Amino acid sequence: MRSLVASAVVAATLFLASVLAPALAAEPKETVDLRNAVMWSIAAHLNQIKAAAPAGDAKTVAAHAAALKGLAPHIPTMFPEGTSLEVVENRAKPEIWADWDKFVEAAEVMETRAGELEQIAKDGAEAPALVAAFATLGKEGCGGCHKPFRAPKD
């Protein structure tokens, strides 16, 4: 049952990513709302991995890591110019557009780290290895973008 739920979450996430491009032609507020929804989806996948990794549930970890790997390349497309915190209320710092190549690279690192986590989970890694790979994903994948490019909460 858990595998079925994980598969459904992966499918829904990938579908959401596939509809991003046309939706991003909307007004800045609508774009930010969509971006926030996708980021909440990413957070949900991360929370599932956070719960499954210490339990050694490699199948669940692999499914959610695959979803993250699939979403990561779409992250830059969710940040068109004109959607910074200077234009519409959100936490996207202007540094994203000032250092676009570094921002794109951060998304690529997330994709790579998620892929590495997915692979070690598919290889049947036990809890300590899953937790370590998840920590790397969080630090380098998520943190590599959030620290330089996301403003703190007010």
N, C-alpha and C positions, 0 to 999 in steps of 0.2 A: 504494500500500500504506500509506504513512504517513497519508494522508487517511482511509483505512478504520480504522486504529488510533485516530486522533484522534477519529473519529466514535464508535467503540466506547467510548472513555474518557468522552466527553461523555455518551453515553447511560447508561453505568453510574453516573456521578456524579449525573445528574439523577434516576435511579431511586433512588439512595441518599437523596437529599434528600427524595423523595416518601414514604419510609418513616419519616422522622424523627419525625413527630408522635406516632404511636402508641408508638414505642419510648421516647420521652421520659417516658412515664408510669412507667417502671421505677424501680428503686432508684437513688440518687445515683451510686453507683459504676458501674452499668451505663450511666447517662446520660453520665457522663464518658468512659467507654470508647468509646461511640458517637461522642461529640463529638470525641474524639481521632482516631478513624478518619476522620471527615470532614475534620478539619484536615490530616491527613496526605494526604488526597486533594487538598485545596487546594494543599498544598505540591508535590505531584506535578505538578499543572497549571502551577504557577509555574515549576517546574524545566524543564518542556517549553518554556515560553515563553522562559525564560532561554537555552536552547540554540538555539531557532529564530530569535529576534529578530535577533541579530548576523549570522546567516546570511542574513537577508532572506527567510525562509520564512514569508510572510504567511499562507498557508493554515493552517499548523499554529498560528501565533499566534492567528488568528481563532477556530479551533476551541476552543482551551484558554481563551481569554478569554471565549468564550460560556459555557463550563462554569462559570467563576468568576462570571460575571454571574448565572447561574442559581442558584448556591449562595448567593451573598451575602444575598439576602432571608431565607434560612433560618437564618442565623447566630444571630439573637436567640432563635429557638425552641430552639436547642441549649443555652441557658443558663437553664433554669428555676431559680427560687429553690431554695436548698438544695443547690446544686452548686458552691459556692465552695470555695476552698482551705481555708477554716476547717472545712468539713464533711467533705470527702473529698479525698484527695491529688490535686492537679492544680495548675495555674498560674492559675486564674481568680480575680482579685482581687475583694474585696468591693465595690470601686468600681463594678463592673459594675451591681450592683443599686442602689447609692447614687446613681448618675448614669445611670439607665437610658436616658433620652432621648439623652444623648450617645453611649451605647453603640450604640443603634439607628441614630443618625446616622452613626456610624463604619461600620456595615455598609452603609448606603445610599451612602456615599462609595465604598466598595469596589465596589459594584454599578455606580455611575456610571463610575468609572475603568476598570473591566473592560469596560464597554460602549463607552467611548471607544476603548480599545485594539482591541477587536473591530472597530469601524467603520473605524479607520484601516487596519487589516490588510485588511479586505474591500475597501477602496478601493485596495489595491495599494501601500501605502507601502513604502518601501525601508528597509533595515536601520537607518540612523540615527534615523528617525522611530519605528520599532518599539521600538528600545532606549529612546528618550526617553519614550515613552508607558508602557513597562513600568516604567521607573524611577519615574514618577509614581504608577503603581498601587502599587508597593512602598512608596513613602514615605508617600503619603496614604491608600491603601486598607488595606494591611496594617499599616504603622507607626502609622497613625492609631488603630488599635485596640490593637495589641500594646503600645505604649509606656504608655498610661495604664491598661490593663486586664489585662495579663498579667504575672505575677510572673516574675522571672528564674529561670533554672535554678539549683538548689542546687549 
